[in-house]
Amino acid sequence: MLRHELQPGKLVAGVVLTVAGVLYAGDAGGAWEIPWFAAIPLVTGGLFLAGAVAFLTGRIRRRRTAGRTAGGESGPDVAT
């Protein structure tokens, strides 16, 4: 089976949206009361956090791959 790379931004977004779904499922089932507007800051904040995590992950991966492809040379301006 092919392995895929971990994408923490999607993981954070999935967790936040799952939490929002569980909260409203509990409200619908009568376990507790959640105001209707609670989803707006929860989902907005969660998607903002997921975007920030995805951005940082992309920057870290880009930096790591650039370091590996350099091959020990001093940089891109090395004369060949």
C-alpha positions as CSV (number, residue, x, y, z in Angstrom):
1,M,0.0,0.0,0.0
2,L,1.3,3.4,-0.9
3,R,1.9,5.7,2.1
4,H,0.8,9.3,2.0
5,E,2.3,12.3,3.7
6,L,0.7,13.6,6.9
7,Q,-1.2,16.9,6.4
8,P,-1.7,18.4,9.8
9,G,-3.8,21.3,8.5
10,K,-6.5,18.9,7.3
11,L,-6.2,17.0,10.5
12,V,-6.9,20.1,12.6
13,A,-9.8,21.1,10.3
14,G,-11.3,17.7,10.6
15,V,-11.0,17.6,14.4
16,V,-12.6,21.0,14.7
17,L,-15.5,20.3,12.4
18,T,-16.0,16.9,14.1
19,V,-16.2,18.7,17.5
20,A,-18.7,21.2,16.1
21,G,-20.8,18.2,14.8
22,V,-20.6,16.4,18.1
23,L,-21.7,19.6,20.0
24,Y,-24.7,20.1,17.8
25,A,-25.6,16.4,17.9
26,G,-25.6,16.5,21.7
27,D,-27.8,19.6,21.5
28,A,-30.2,17.8,19.1
29,G,-30.3,14.8,21.4
30,G,-31.1,16.9,24.4
31,A,-27.8,16.2,26.3
32,W,-27.0,19.9,26.6
33,E,-27.9,23.3,25.2
34,I,-25.7,25.0,22.7
35,P,-26.6,28.5,21.3
36,W,-27.0,28.6,17.6
37,F,-24.3,31.1,17.1
38,A,-21.6,29.0,18.8
39,A,-20.7,27.3,15.6
40,I,-19.5,30.6,14.0
41,P,-16.5,31.3,16.2
42,L,-15.7,27.6,16.6
43,V,-15.6,26.8,12.9
44,T,-14.0,30.2,11.9
45,G,-11.3,29.9,14.6
46,G,-10.7,26.2,13.7
47,L,-10.4,26.9,10.0
48,F,-8.0,29.8,10.7
49,L,-5.9,27.5,12.9
50,A,-5.9,24.8,10.3
51,G,-4.8,27.3,7.7
52,A,-2.0,28.5,9.9
53,V,-0.9,24.9,10.6
54,A,-1.0,24.1,6.9
55,F,1.1,27.2,6.1
56,L,3.7,26.4,8.7
57,T,3.8,22.7,7.6
58,G,4.4,23.8,4.0
59,R,7.2,26.2,5.0
60,I,8.9,23.5,7.1
61,R,8.7,20.9,4.3
62,R,9.9,23.4,1.7
63,R,12.9,24.2,3.9
64,R,13.7,20.6,4.5
65,T,13.5,19.5,0.9
66,A,15.7,22.5,-0.2
67,G,18.3,21.4,2.3
68,R,18.3,17.8,1.0
69,T,18.5,18.7,-2.7
70,A,21.5,21.1,-2.1
71,G,23.8,18.1,-1.7
72,G,26.3,19.8,0.5
73,E,27.1,22.6,-1.9
74,S,27.3,26.1,-0.7
75,G,24.1,27.3,-2.5
76,P,22.4,27.9,-5.8
77,D,25.1,30.3,-7.1
78,V,27.8,27.7,-7.2
79,A,29.7,27.7,-10.5
80,T,29.5,24.5,-12.5
